[in-house]
Each structure stands twice: as structure tokens, then as C-alpha cells.
Amino acid sequence: MKLIIVESPTKAKTISGFVPSGFKVLSSYGHVRDLPKSALGIDEESFEPKYVIPTAARKKVNILKKEVEKMDAVILATDEDREGEAIAWHLTEALSLRNLKVDRIVFHEITKSAIDAALKTPRDIDLKLVDAQQARRILDRLVGYKLSPFLWKKLYRGLSAGRVQSVAVRLIVEREREIRSFAHEEYWSIGALLAKKDGKGEFEAFLSKKNGNALDKFAIKNKGDAEKIAKDLENKEWVITSIEKKETIKNSSAPFTTSTLQQEAFRRLGFSVKQTMLLAQQLYEGIYLGEKGASGLITYMRTDSLNVAESALTDARNFLEAEFGKDYALPSPRRFKTKSKGAQEAHEAIRPTDPSRSPNSIKSFLDKRQLKLYELIWRRFVASQMPQAIFDSTSADINAGEYTFRANGQTMKFDGFLKIYPIKFAEAALPELSEEEKLNLEKLNPLQHFTEPPPRYTEASLIKILEKNGIGRPSTYAPIISTIQSRNYVQRDDKKRLGPTEVGFLVNDMLVENFPEVVDIQFTAKMEEELDEIASGEIQWKNVVKDFYTPFSKHLAEKYESVEKRDFQETTDEKCEKCGKPMVIKRGRFGRFMACSGFPECKNAKPLPPVSLNIKCLKCHEGEIVERSTKRGKMFYGCSLWPKCDFASWLKPTGDLCPECSSPLVQAKNSIKCSSKSCIFEGKEIEKKE
């Protein structure tokens, strides 16, 4: 009898349906060993980790040990990345498998053919990958367990720092300051609505040149400049001087990697990074498909490679020919090469395990969110093996005295990959035009514009910039985003954009000022490259840890001595009811609170009075609606008499009741709606303020 151990119970259930008799599949339920929570767990001289079996894992480890005693061999089938390799290695240690025949198998997808192939080609555990994962874990532990107490001492207790997460917070803080300091700059453009002399077609053109010289974005700086040009154009003759017609193409995108899937799922579906990875994990580990049993629907979802198996390329071509005809199938497969730093080219891109398994054919077995994500992955992959979309493009230059206007038109000639994977594009047909043709000016449109600051990062755009700079890897993007929000350093606004909290500003500024190397983008990227070099066997992991920790430890000791504690407080007119001293406003991990200025002799503290909306509670009619916040700092609206009255709403109440069901009305993004989820009332559009 052979025992196959995986890390997920869902994965175990799916694989159980593929293996023949003589095999048993069990789950370790994730990691079975880790560094202790209550101590550093690392020898600061040798950097040897002191692993323990967490309390939550002990019962499962004991069960696995008893099962191992009955087996002839053990096969470790954890995920194919460094984390999975480390779990496999920890299993050999925790289960004392050194004296037993142990095989390691890997696969990109959980299908019968993939599992059969993996069982025929077992290998040993790759200790280089294990070392790379250990190095990351130890570096993160050293930074977190050493820097956090420093923040407690110099700011206040409850703060924490992370090696990669702190860089992400720095990016968000710096973007926020860039937005706040941005100076809007005015500029103008001039459009012209033109028509053929016979009245058969109108089209728009925009000013592009003066005296044959191209005008840049800020050539027309203000209303006066625009009015002068408009006056110059009075009574001018409008004549077409050149026409250019050409065929343009749009290429399909590559199949998804982890980061591009997270970005596109956010953009198209509104899924958070955490939500995307949870759904992708479910699709990878296996979905029950009725009589066909359970099967993995997508390949492994933590990858930065664009490689695709030859069999999948052939299957995609066969599907396209059968479904849409030869015009929509490529004569030979299209292959992509990744631009990501340190990409694991042995892995595959994220794709459907069976390209012929259309979303419509399995929608009855998936919930709505699973179906949306599967359809996105399926369409992206199938489209990557389809021809280019072809457009007919026309551009015309029209002279009016010393000024030249440009008109552009575009019409689709062949949809190609757009048949499967639509993207936004503008079709604008120009009427039939000819050189030297004279036109009528119907209307001149001077338009005022202002430059805009860069937008706040979204989860998707933050991942994009992290990947561009070589920070983090596929398995770390989601934890980075989750951690900086759970620590209350970053919050999402109503448009799902990330902005720093007051605490985020404080911690970032302290780290940038005193530990610039820890939050330096290039330094962090270099550390990622060194982790890749450990994985490839080029360098030893303990040397990497030592080279970082030795100067860091010395620098930290110096900063403990030289940095003064920062006391962040504001005075108030309120007196402490216990000792009579003035109360002050202090900042804590979860925002501001009121405390006695006589601390530590007097430890009186209380929350700040909530801000009232001056609206009577529409549930109890006694209290007022006030602004409150969760433990993580997210704002909501509740009754001032809580817990006596439990009214609460994420959206701001208007003070009115729903005409349909009498529940409180609240302000959504652009309209008024009912707070009751079961009510169908749709309110009026909110008038935008000028």
C-alpha cells in the first residue's frame, strides 16, 4: 500500500478519484511545521531555524504517523512551487520519513492524465527550493520580530513591520503624497465639427499643427489662447491636404500568469486579489462534474511563466476549428515569452485543463463567482491561440489657413480573437473623402482640460508595479495585499483604491527615515534575485541571511540609542474624570483615542466621541446616527445608543425612509437606495456638485 500526501483536503478528494487500488490519499491540511509564534525561533549566530509543530497541526500529524506505519511507501504530492516543496520536506521531518522510501511528484494540473504521468516520473525533494523558501521565511521573521519592538518603543505598542509589506506601504504612501501635492495645470484642445459640401457626412477633427509644426499638449495654455485661435480660424477655407489609409492589427494577449489574472479579475470582475486566489484554488483543486466525477479545471494558479503544454495548444486549435472554422484557428501555435524577472519557466501559464470544456458546458456545476473566473481564464487562453483582429484605419489632415486639423477613423475588418475575448476599442467611420476636397465648418469646439494627479493604487495596479520592480513572487502577492490592510496601514476607499491610514504614514516615515534599506525598492528586488539564486543552487541560503542580518542588527542597535520616542498627542478642553488632569488625543494601532495626560500614573482612556450626522436613528428613533469604525479601522454608520440599538450600515443614511418598505435609505455611489437587501426600490441619481 502506498500513501499519497497532499496539503489540501479538496485536492486529496480529487486525486483519490484518479489513482488505482493500492493507493491512499490523505491531506496534511497545509504546513505541519513552522517557526514558533512566541519566540524568534532562529539562532542568531548560525541562523539555524528551530521549527515546531503548531498545536493546530499536532492531531493531523499523529494521524499521518499512524497511517505511515501501515504503508510500503510514501509519495509527497504537494504543490509544485517553493512553498509546496518546503511542505513536502517538513512532512519528511515531522513524520520521520527518512528511513522510508519517499517519492516526490509534481504536476501542473489535477487531472487523471497528469497524475498518471507524475506517478511514473517521481523525483527526490529539491532541497534548493526548500532552502529558498527557508531563506524567505527566516528573513521575514528576522525583520518582523526585530523591527516591530523598535516601533513599539519609539511610536507605540501594537505596530509591526514586514520586509516586503513595508515596501508596498511605502509605494502607497508616496503615491498619496504625490496626489496631495499635485498642482493642476490648465490646457486646451480645439475640435472642429466638419461636413462634406454635399451634406452626406459629418466628422470631428482636432487641431494638431500650426505652420506645419506639431503642437504639444500644453501649446494652448488658457482660454485667451483658445479664443485667439478661434478668431484666426474665422472665414478660413477648410481643405483636405492628405489622406492615409492602412490596415492595422490588434494582437491577442498571452495566457494568464498569477499577477495578470489578479489584475484582470479586478478590472473586469471587481474581484479582490484574495477572492481571485481563493476561487482559482477551488478551480485548480477540483470541481465535481456529475457523472464524470471531480476534476481540476485550471492549471496551477501560482505561476509567472507563459509556457503552455503542446497538448493544450493542439487541443485549443482543434476546438477553434470545430467551433468557429479554420479562419479562427492559427496554422501553427502561438507561443509567448515571459518578461517577468526570475520567472519559473518550468511552470505553465494559467489555462483550462481542457480547452474544449467551455464555460457554458459546465456552468451548472459552478457557483456564479467560480463560473466568472473560469470563463475569464478560458477565454483568455483560447483567444491567445486565435488570429489578430484587423481594422481599416483612415487619417486625414485638413488645413485651415496656418492651422492643421487631424481626423481619424477606424472600422473592424476581421474580429479574430475579439470573437472570444472582447476588449474596448472605438470604431469611428469617416465619410468618403478625397484630397483637395473642401469642407464646411459646422462648429468649433474649444475644450478646457486640467492635468490630473496619478490615481491611487488599486490592488491590481499595486501588484503590477511590484512585479515590474521584481518585488515578491506569485505566491506572495495576495498575502502582501492582505497583510497591509489587516494591519490597518492601508484602507480601500469607495472606489476600491488603496490609501494609507494615519498609522500607515507614521510607520512608513519612521522606517524610511531610520531603515531606508528595508523599504528600498532596489534593495528588496535584489533580495528576491538572491532567493532565486538560492533556488537554482548558485548561492547558499545562510550566506544571504548573514549578509543581510549582520549590518541590519548593528544598525538596529544604533537606532535604539539614537532615535527619540515620538509622542503623538493633541490637547483637549476635557478633564480626566479620575484625576482631573487634561485629557489628550493619542494615536493607537486602530486610530485616535482619548487618554489622560497623567499617564502612566493615571491610565484612564476612552474612545473619541463619535461624529454625529445629526440624523435621528431610523430604527429606535431615540439615538442619533454616528460615524463608527471597526477594529480594523473601516468606517460604518451606527446608532449612538449601541448596544441598546444595533442599527448599522456601511453606507451613509440619508435620514429618509424607503417608500416601498420603510427601511432606511442610504447613499450608494451615484444614487439613493434602500438599505434592505430584499427591497427592489431604486432611488434617484445623486446630483453632482459643481
Helices and strands as residue ranges (DSSP letters): E 2-6, H 9-16, E 23-27, H 55-69, E 73-76, H 82-94, E 102-104, H 112-120, H 127-154, H 165-180, E 186-196, E 202-210, E 213-214, H 223-232, E 238-250, H 258-264, I 265-269, H 273-285, E 287-288, G 290-292, E 294-295, H 310-324, G 326-328, H 359-362, G 363-365, H 368-384, E 389-400, E 403-414, G 416-419, E 438-450, E 457-458, H 459-468, H 477-486, E 490-492, E 497-500, H 502-514, H 521-535, H 541-562, E 569-575, E 582-588, E 591-596, E 605-607, E 612-616, E 624-629, E 635-639, E 648-649, E 652-657, E 664-667, E 671-674, E 682-685
